Amino acid sequence: MSGGEVAGILVAVFWAILVSFLAVALARLAQTLRATTKLVADVTDQAVPLLADASSAVRSAQTQIDRVDAIASDVQEVTSNASALSTTVASTFGGPLVKVAAFGYGVRRAISGRKDDVPAKAPRRTVIVGRTVPASRRSKRKKD
């Protein structure tokens, strides 16, 4: 064999090895693509029901939010009505009640001022430097 023939055989063997490596790599790539396709299909099959459930949950939440909004507006209306009612009651009864209370206080003061023959009550106890002294001892101290 000549040098050219040996070189041709070496090139042919090299290309055969290269083609077999490429064939193995392409076969593994095909398996990976099949597995990826199956995974994507499974995810799609599971994602569609999940998205439908999420959509119904969002619709349900929106319905509940609308109900809460209606309740909040009703509560706000009731609060404003109660505030108006309390203002009306205060303005209607507040002034006359204050006048009646002042009149009653004046009458009590006038009646208590006429009782001059009744001596005023002295306080029962006096605090002296942190001690409590009974009224009988206090009167003795004042006389001294």
Backbone as JSON Lines, residues from 0, in Angstrom:
{"i":0,"aa":"M","n":[0.81,-1.17,0.0],"ca":[0.0,0.0,0.0],"c":[0.86,1.24,0.0]}
{"i":1,"aa":"S","n":[0.33,2.1,-0.73],"ca":[1.07,3.33,-0.87],"c":[0.63,4.31,0.21]}
{"i":2,"aa":"G","n":[1.34,5.36,0.31],"ca":[1.04,6.4,1.32],"c":[-0.28,7.06,1.08]}
{"i":3,"aa":"G","n":[-0.68,7.19,-0.17],"ca":[-1.97,7.82,-0.5],"c":[-3.14,6.94,-0.08]}
{"i":4,"aa":"E","n":[-2.91,5.59,-0.29],"ca":[-3.98,4.68,0.1],"c":[-4.14,4.66,1.62]}
{"i":5,"aa":"V","n":[-3.07,4.67,2.37],"ca":[-3.11,4.68,3.84],"c":[-3.79,5.97,4.3]}
{"i":6,"aa":"A","n":[-3.45,7.04,3.68],"ca":[-4.06,8.32,4.06],"c":[-5.55,8.28,3.76]}
{"i":7,"aa":"G","n":[-5.95,7.7,2.63],"ca":[-7.38,7.59,2.28],"c":[-8.13,6.73,3.28]}
{"i":8,"aa":"I","n":[-7.5,5.6,3.7],"ca":[-8.13,4.73,4.69],"c":[-8.27,5.47,6.02]}
{"i":9,"aa":"L","n":[-7.23,6.17,6.43],"ca":[-7.3,6.93,7.7],"c":[-8.4,7.99,7.64]}
{"i":10,"aa":"V","n":[-8.52,8.67,6.53],"ca":[-9.56,9.69,6.38],"c":[-10.93,9.03,6.41]}
{"i":11,"aa":"A","n":[-11.07,7.86,5.74],"ca":[-12.36,7.16,5.73],"c":[-12.72,6.68,7.13]}
{"i":12,"aa":"V","n":[-11.74,6.16,7.89],"ca":[-11.99,5.71,9.26],"c":[-12.36,6.92,10.13]}
{"i":13,"aa":"F","n":[-11.64,8.01,9.96],"ca":[-11.93,9.23,10.72],"c":[-13.36,9.71,10.44]}
{"i":14,"aa":"W","n":[-13.75,9.72,9.15],"ca":[-15.11,10.15,8.81],"c":[-16.14,9.17,9.34]}
{"i":15,"aa":"A","n":[-15.86,7.9,9.36],"ca":[-16.81,6.91,9.9],"c":[-17.0,7.14,11.4]}
{"i":16,"aa":"I","n":[-15.89,7.38,12.12],"ca":[-15.99,7.64,13.56],"c":[-16.75,8.94,13.8]}
{"i":17,"aa":"L","n":[-16.46,9.95,13.01],"ca":[-17.13,11.23,13.15],"c":[-18.62,11.1,12.88]}
{"i":18,"aa":"V","n":[-18.99,10.38,11.86],"ca":[-20.4,10.18,11.52],"c":[-21.1,9.39,12.61]}
{"i":19,"aa":"S","n":[-20.43,8.36,13.16],"ca":[-21.07,7.58,14.23],"c":[-21.25,8.45,15.49]}
{"i":20,"aa":"F","n":[-20.27,9.29,15.84],"ca":[-20.45,10.21,16.98],"c":[-21.6,11.18,16.72]}
{"i":21,"aa":"L","n":[-21.67,11.71,15.5],"ca":[-22.77,12.62,15.15],"c":[-24.12,11.91,15.19]}
{"i":22,"aa":"A","n":[-24.15,10.65,14.77],"ca":[-25.4,9.88,14.81],"c":[-25.85,9.66,16.25]}
{"i":23,"aa":"V","n":[-24.92,9.33,17.15],"ca":[-25.26,9.14,18.57],"c":[-25.75,10.46,19.17]}
{"i":24,"aa":"A","n":[-25.06,11.54,18.84],"ca":[-25.46,12.86,19.37],"c":[-26.84,13.25,18.85]}
{"i":25,"aa":"L","n":[-27.1,13.0,17.57],"ca":[-28.42,13.32,17.01],"c":[-29.5,12.43,17.62]}
{"i":26,"aa":"A","n":[-29.19,11.16,17.9],"ca":[-30.18,10.27,18.52],"c":[-30.52,10.76,19.93]}
{"i":27,"aa":"R","n":[-29.49,11.17,20.68],"ca":[-29.75,11.7,22.04],"c":[-30.52,13.02,21.98]}
{"i":28,"aa":"L","n":[-30.18,13.84,21.0],"ca":[-30.89,15.1,20.83],"c":[-32.36,14.85,20.49]}
{"i":29,"aa":"A","n":[-32.61,13.84,19.67],"ca":[-33.99,13.49,19.32],"c":[-34.74,13.01,20.55]}
{"i":30,"aa":"Q","n":[-34.1,12.2,21.41],"ca":[-34.74,11.74,22.65],"c":[-35.05,12.94,23.56]}
{"i":31,"aa":"T","n":[-34.09,13.86,23.65],"ca":[-34.3,15.04,24.48],"c":[-35.46,15.87,23.95]}
{"i":32,"aa":"L","n":[-35.53,16.04,22.65],"ca":[-36.63,16.81,22.06],"c":[-37.98,16.11,22.28]}
{"i":33,"aa":"R","n":[-38.0,14.76,22.18],"ca":[-39.24,14.02,22.44],"c":[-39.68,14.21,23.91]}
{"i":34,"aa":"A","n":[-38.72,14.11,24.83],"ca":[-39.05,14.29,26.26],"c":[-39.52,15.71,26.53]}
{"i":35,"aa":"T","n":[-38.88,16.68,25.89],"ca":[-39.29,18.07,26.06],"c":[-40.69,18.3,25.5]}
{"i":36,"aa":"T","n":[-40.96,17.73,24.35],"ca":[-42.3,17.86,23.75],"c":[-43.35,17.24,24.66]}
{"i":37,"aa":"K","n":[-43.04,16.07,25.22],"ca":[-43.99,15.42,26.13],"c":[-44.2,16.27,27.39]}
{"i":38,"aa":"L","n":[-43.11,16.83,27.92],"ca":[-43.2,17.68,29.11],"c":[-44.05,18.92,28.84]}
{"i":39,"aa":"V","n":[-43.83,19.54,27.7],"ca":[-44.62,20.73,27.35],"c":[-46.09,20.36,27.2]}
{"i":40,"aa":"A","n":[-46.37,19.22,26.6],"ca":[-47.76,18.77,26.44],"c":[-48.4,18.51,27.81]}
{"i":41,"aa":"D","n":[-47.67,17.89,28.72],"ca":[-48.19,17.63,30.07],"c":[-48.45,18.94,30.81]}
{"i":42,"aa":"V","n":[-47.5,19.86,30.7],"ca":[-47.68,21.16,31.37],"c":[-48.89,21.88,30.79]}
{"i":43,"aa":"T","n":[-49.05,21.83,29.49],"ca":[-50.21,22.46,28.85],"c":[-51.5,21.82,29.33]}
{"i":44,"aa":"D","n":[-51.5,20.49,29.41],"ca":[-52.71,19.79,29.88],"c":[-53.06,20.16,31.31]}
{"i":45,"aa":"Q","n":[-52.05,20.41,32.15],"ca":[-52.31,20.77,33.54],"c":[-52.55,22.26,33.7]}
{"i":46,"aa":"A","n":[-51.96,23.06,32.85],"ca":[-52.07,24.51,33.0],"c":[-53.44,25.02,32.59]}
{"i":47,"aa":"V","n":[-54.04,24.42,31.6],"ca":[-55.34,24.89,31.13],"c":[-56.4,24.79,32.23]}
{"i":48,"aa":"P","n":[-56.54,23.65,32.93],"ca":[-57.51,23.61,34.04],"c":[-57.13,24.57,35.18]}
{"i":49,"aa":"L","n":[-55.83,24.71,35.45],"ca":[-55.42,25.64,36.5],"c":[-55.79,27.07,36.15]}
{"i":50,"aa":"L","n":[-55.6,27.43,34.89],"ca":[-55.98,28.77,34.46],"c":[-57.5,28.97,34.53]}
{"i":51,"aa":"A","n":[-58.25,27.94,34.21],"ca":[-59.71,28.03,34.31],"c":[-60.12,28.2,35.78]}
{"i":52,"aa":"D","n":[-59.49,27.45,36.69],"ca":[-59.78,27.58,38.11],"c":[-59.4,28.97,38.62]}
{"i":53,"aa":"A","n":[-58.25,29.46,38.18],"ca":[-57.82,30.79,38.6],"c":[-58.78,31.85,38.09]}
{"i":54,"aa":"S","n":[-59.24,31.68,36.87],"ca":[-60.19,32.64,36.3],"c":[-61.5,32.64,37.08]}
{"i":55,"aa":"S","n":[-62.0,31.46,37.45],"ca":[-63.24,31.41,38.24],"c":[-63.03,31.98,39.63]}
{"i":56,"aa":"A","n":[-61.84,31.76,40.21],"ca":[-61.55,32.33,41.53],"c":[-61.51,33.86,41.47]}
{"i":57,"aa":"V","n":[-60.94,34.39,40.4],"ca":[-60.89,35.86,40.24],"c":[-62.3,36.41,40.06]}
{"i":58,"aa":"R","n":[-63.13,35.72,39.28],"ca":[-64.52,36.17,39.12],"c":[-65.27,36.13,40.44]}
{"i":59,"aa":"S","n":[-65.08,35.07,41.21],"ca":[-65.73,34.95,42.52],"c":[-65.25,36.05,43.46]}
{"i":60,"aa":"A","n":[-63.94,36.32,43.45],"ca":[-63.41,37.39,44.29],"c":[-63.98,38.74,43.88]}
{"i":61,"aa":"Q","n":[-64.14,38.97,42.59],"ca":[-64.72,40.24,42.13],"c":[-66.16,40.37,42.59]}
{"i":62,"aa":"T","n":[-66.91,39.27,42.56],"ca":[-68.29,39.29,43.04],"c":[-68.33,39.64,44.53]}
{"i":63,"aa":"Q","n":[-67.43,39.02,45.31],"ca":[-67.39,39.3,46.74],"c":[-66.98,40.75,47.01]}
{"i":64,"aa":"I","n":[-66.04,41.26,46.23],"ca":[-65.61,42.65,46.4],"c":[-66.77,43.6,46.08]}
{"i":65,"aa":"D","n":[-67.55,43.27,45.06],"ca":[-68.72,44.1,44.74],"c":[-69.72,44.09,45.9]}
{"i":66,"aa":"R","n":[-69.93,42.93,46.51],"ca":[-70.84,42.84,47.66],"c":[-70.32,43.66,48.84]}
{"i":67,"aa":"V","n":[-69.03,43.53,49.11],"ca":[-68.44,44.29,50.22],"c":[-68.53,45.79,49.95]}
{"i":68,"aa":"D","n":[-68.35,46.19,48.7],"ca":[-68.47,47.6,48.34],"c":[-69.89,48.1,48.59]}
{"i":69,"aa":"A","n":[-70.88,47.29,48.23],"ca":[-72.27,47.69,48.47],"c":[-72.55,47.8,49.97]}
{"i":70,"aa":"I","n":[-72.03,46.85,50.74],"ca":[-72.22,46.9,52.2],"c":[-71.53,48.12,52.79]}
{"i":71,"aa":"A","n":[-70.34,48.42,52.33],"ca":[-69.6,49.58,52.84],"c":[-70.33,50.87,52.53]}
{"i":72,"aa":"S","n":[-70.91,50.98,51.34],"ca":[-71.65,52.2,51.01],"c":[-72.91,52.3,51.86]}
{"i":73,"aa":"D","n":[-73.57,51.17,52.15],"ca":[-74.73,51.19,53.04],"c":[-74.34,51.61,54.45]}
{"i":74,"aa":"V","n":[-73.22,51.1,54.94],"ca":[-72.75,51.47,56.28],"c":[-72.4,52.95,56.33]}
{"i":75,"aa":"Q","n":[-71.82,53.46,55.28],"ca":[-71.49,54.88,55.23],"c":[-72.76,55.73,55.27]}
{"i":76,"aa":"E","n":[-73.79,55.29,54.57],"ca":[-75.06,56.02,54.57],"c":[-75.7,55.98,55.96]}
{"i":77,"aa":"V","n":[-75.67,54.81,56.6],"ca":[-76.23,54.69,57.95],"c":[-75.45,55.57,58.93]}
{"i":78,"aa":"T","n":[-74.14,55.61,58.79],"ca":[-73.32,56.44,59.67],"c":[-73.65,57.91,59.5]}
{"i":79,"aa":"S","n":[-73.8,58.35,58.27],"ca":[-74.14,59.76,58.06],"c":[-75.53,60.06,58.6]}
{"i":80,"aa":"N","n":[-76.48,59.13,58.45],"ca":[-77.83,59.34,59.02],"c":[-77.78,59.4,60.54]}
{"i":81,"aa":"A","n":[-76.98,58.52,61.16],"ca":[-76.86,58.54,62.62],"c":[-76.21,59.83,63.1]}
{"i":82,"aa":"S","n":[-75.23,60.31,62.36],"ca":[-74.58,61.57,62.73],"c":[-75.56,62.73,62.64]}
{"i":83,"aa":"A","n":[-76.35,62.75,61.57],"ca":[-77.36,63.8,61.43],"c":[-78.39,63.71,62.54]}
{"i":84,"aa":"L","n":[-78.81,62.5,62.9],"ca":[-79.79,62.32,63.97],"c":[-79.23,62.78,65.31]}
{"i":85,"aa":"S","n":[-77.97,62.43,65.6],"ca":[-77.39,62.84,66.88],"c":[-77.23,64.36,66.93]}
{"i":86,"aa":"T","n":[-76.89,64.99,65.81],"ca":[-76.78,66.45,65.77],"c":[-78.15,67.08,66.01]}
{"i":87,"aa":"T","n":[-79.19,66.51,65.4],"ca":[-80.55,67.04,65.59],"c":[-80.99,66.88,67.03]}
{"i":88,"aa":"V","n":[-80.75,65.72,67.63],"ca":[-81.15,65.49,69.02],"c":[-80.37,66.42,69.95]}
{"i":89,"aa":"A","n":[-79.09,66.59,69.7],"ca":[-78.29,67.46,70.55],"c":[-78.76,68.9,70.47]}
{"i":90,"aa":"S","n":[-79.08,69.35,69.26],"ca":[-79.52,70.74,69.13],"c":[-80.94,70.91,69.67]}
{"i":91,"aa":"T","n":[-81.79,69.88,69.58],"ca":[-83.16,70.0,70.05],"c":[-83.25,69.91,71.56]}
{"i":92,"aa":"F","n":[-82.57,68.94,72.16],"ca":[-82.7,68.73,73.59],"c":[-81.54,69.3,74.39]}
{"i":93,"aa":"G","n":[-80.42,69.53,73.77],"ca":[-79.23,69.98,74.5],"c":[-79.42,71.32,75.15]}
{"i":94,"aa":"G","n":[-79.86,72.31,74.4],"ca":[-80.05,73.66,74.95],"c":[-81.04,73.69,76.1]}
{"i":95,"aa":"P","n":[-82.25,73.15,75.92],"ca":[-83.22,73.17,77.02],"c":[-82.74,72.37,78.24]}
{"i":96,"aa":"L","n":[-82.04,71.25,78.05],"ca":[-81.56,70.48,79.19],"c":[-80.52,71.27,79.97]}
{"i":97,"aa":"V","n":[-79.66,71.99,79.28],"ca":[-78.66,72.81,79.97],"c":[-79.36,73.9,80.77]}
{"i":98,"aa":"K","n":[-80.4,74.49,80.19],"ca":[-81.14,75.55,80.9],"c":[-81.84,74.99,82.13]}
{"i":99,"aa":"V","n":[-82.45,73.82,82.03],"ca":[-83.12,73.2,83.18],"c":[-82.1,72.86,84.26]}
{"i":100,"aa":"A","n":[-80.95,72.33,83.87],"ca":[-79.91,72.0,84.85],"c":[-79.41,73.26,85.54]}
{"i":101,"aa":"A","n":[-79.22,74.32,84.79],"ca":[-78.76,75.58,85.39],"c":[-79.82,76.14,86.33]}
{"i":102,"aa":"F","n":[-81.07,76.04,85.94],"ca":[-82.15,76.52,86.81],"c":[-82.19,75.71,88.1]}
{"i":103,"aa":"G","n":[-82.07,74.38,87.99],"ca":[-82.07,73.52,89.19],"c":[-80.89,73.85,90.09]}
{"i":104,"aa":"Y","n":[-79.75,74.1,89.52],"ca":[-78.57,74.46,90.31],"c":[-78.8,75.79,91.02]}
{"i":105,"aa":"G","n":[-79.38,76.74,90.31],"ca":[-79.66,78.03,90.92],"c":[-80.64,77.91,92.06]}
{"i":106,"aa":"V","n":[-81.67,77.09,91.89],"ca":[-82.66,76.89,92.96],"c":[-82.0,76.24,94.16]}
{"i":107,"aa":"R","n":[-81.16,75.24,93.94],"ca":[-80.48,74.6,95.06],"c":[-79.58,75.58,95.8]}
{"i":108,"aa":"R","n":[-78.88,76.4,95.07],"ca":[-78.01,77.4,95.71],"c":[-78.83,78.42,96.5]}
{"i":109,"aa":"A","n":[-79.96,78.79,95.93],"ca":[-80.8,79.77,96.63],"c":[-81.37,79.19,97.91]}
{"i":110,"aa":"I","n":[-81.79,77.93,97.86],"ca":[-82.35,77.3,99.05],"c":[-81.26,77.06,100.09]}
{"i":111,"aa":"S","n":[-80.1,76.63,99.67],"ca":[-79.03,76.38,100.64],"c":[-78.51,77.7,101.22]}
{"i":112,"aa":"G","n":[-78.63,78.8,100.53],"ca":[-78.21,80.09,101.06],"c":[-79.14,80.61,102.14]}
{"i":113,"aa":"R","n":[-80.38,80.21,102.17],"ca":[-81.35,80.67,103.16],"c":[-81.19,79.96,104.49]}
{"i":114,"aa":"K","n":[-80.54,78.84,104.52],"ca":[-80.38,78.09,105.77],"c":[-79.15,78.59,106.51]}
{"i":115,"aa":"D","n":[-79.23,79.76,107.07],"ca":[-78.08,80.33,107.78],"c":[-77.98,79.78,109.19]}
{"i":116,"aa":"D","n":[-79.07,79.29,109.75],"ca":[-79.03,78.8,111.12],"c":[-78.35,77.43,111.23]}
{"i":117,"aa":"V","n":[-78.17,76.74,110.13],"ca":[-77.51,75.45,110.15],"c":[-76.01,75.7,109.96]}
{"i":118,"aa":"P","n":[-75.19,75.28,110.94],"ca":[-73.74,75.51,110.8],"c":[-73.16,74.63,109.67]}
{"i":119,"aa":"A","n":[-72.17,75.14,109.05],"ca":[-71.5,74.39,107.98],"c":[-70.7,73.25,108.59]}
{"i":120,"aa":"K","n":[-70.71,72.13,107.92],"ca":[-69.97,70.97,108.43],"c":[-68.49,71.16,108.17]}
{"i":121,"aa":"A","n":[-67.71,70.86,109.21],"ca":[-66.25,70.91,109.06],"c":[-65.79,69.58,108.48]}
{"i":122,"aa":"P","n":[-64.73,69.59,107.75],"ca":[-64.23,68.31,107.23],"c":[-63.83,67.39,108.39]}
{"i":123,"aa":"R","n":[-64.03,66.13,108.18],"ca":[-63.8,65.18,109.27],"c":[-62.33,64.94,109.55]}
{"i":124,"aa":"R","n":[-61.49,65.03,108.59],"ca":[-60.07,64.72,108.78],"c":[-59.22,65.76,108.07]}
{"i":125,"aa":"T","n":[-58.05,65.96,108.61],"ca":[-57.1,66.89,108.0],"c":[-55.76,66.17,107.86]}
{"i":126,"aa":"V","n":[-55.11,66.39,106.75],"ca":[-53.81,65.77,106.51],"c":[-52.73,66.75,106.92]}
{"i":127,"aa":"I","n":[-51.86,66.32,107.86],"ca":[-50.75,67.15,108.3],"c":[-49.48,66.35,108.08]}
{"i":128,"aa":"V","n":[-48.62,66.82,107.25],"ca":[-47.32,66.23,106.96],"c":[-47.44,64.71,106.76]}
{"i":129,"aa":"G","n":[-48.36,64.34,105.91],"ca":[-48.49,62.93,105.58],"c":[-49.27,62.12,106.59]}
{"i":130,"aa":"R","n":[-49.79,62.74,107.67],"ca":[-50.57,62.0,108.67],"c":[-52.0,62.47,108.63]}
{"i":131,"aa":"T","n":[-52.92,61.59,109.02],"ca":[-54.32,61.96,109.1],"c":[-54.66,62.16,110.57]}
{"i":132,"aa":"V","n":[-55.22,63.33,110.89],"ca":[-55.56,63.66,112.27],"c":[-57.07,63.68,112.39]}
{"i":133,"aa":"P","n":[-57.68,62.97,113.35],"ca":[-59.12,63.0,113.51],"c":[-59.59,64.41,113.83]}
{"i":134,"aa":"A","n":[-60.86,64.67,113.58],"ca":[-61.42,66.01,113.75],"c":[-61.36,66.46,115.21]}
{"i":135,"aa":"S","n":[-61.53,65.55,116.17],"ca":[-61.51,65.94,117.58],"c":[-60.14,66.45,117.99]}
{"i":136,"aa":"R","n":[-59.07,65.85,117.54],"ca":[-57.72,66.32,117.87],"c":[-57.39,67.62,117.16]}
{"i":137,"aa":"R","n":[-57.93,67.79,115.96],"ca":[-57.66,69.0,115.22],"c":[-58.26,70.21,115.94]}
{"i":138,"aa":"S","n":[-59.43,70.07,116.46],"ca":[-60.06,71.19,117.16],"c":[-59.26,71.54,118.41]}
{"i":139,"aa":"K","n":[-58.66,70.54,119.06],"ca":[-57.82,70.81,120.25],"c":[-56.57,71.57,119.81]}
{"i":140,"aa":"R","n":[-55.99,71.23,118.67],"ca":[-54.78,71.9,118.21],"c":[-55.07,73.34,117.86]}
{"i":141,"aa":"K","n":[-56.22,73.61,117.27],"ca":[-56.55,74.96,116.85],"c":[-56.75,75.87,118.08]}
{"i":142,"aa":"K","n":[-57.25,75.31,119.18],"ca":[-57.49,76.11,120.37],"c":[-56.18,76.54,121.01]}
{"i":143,"aa":"D","n":[-55.14,75.75,120.89],"ca":[-53.86,76.06,121.53],"c":[-53.14,77.13,120.85]}
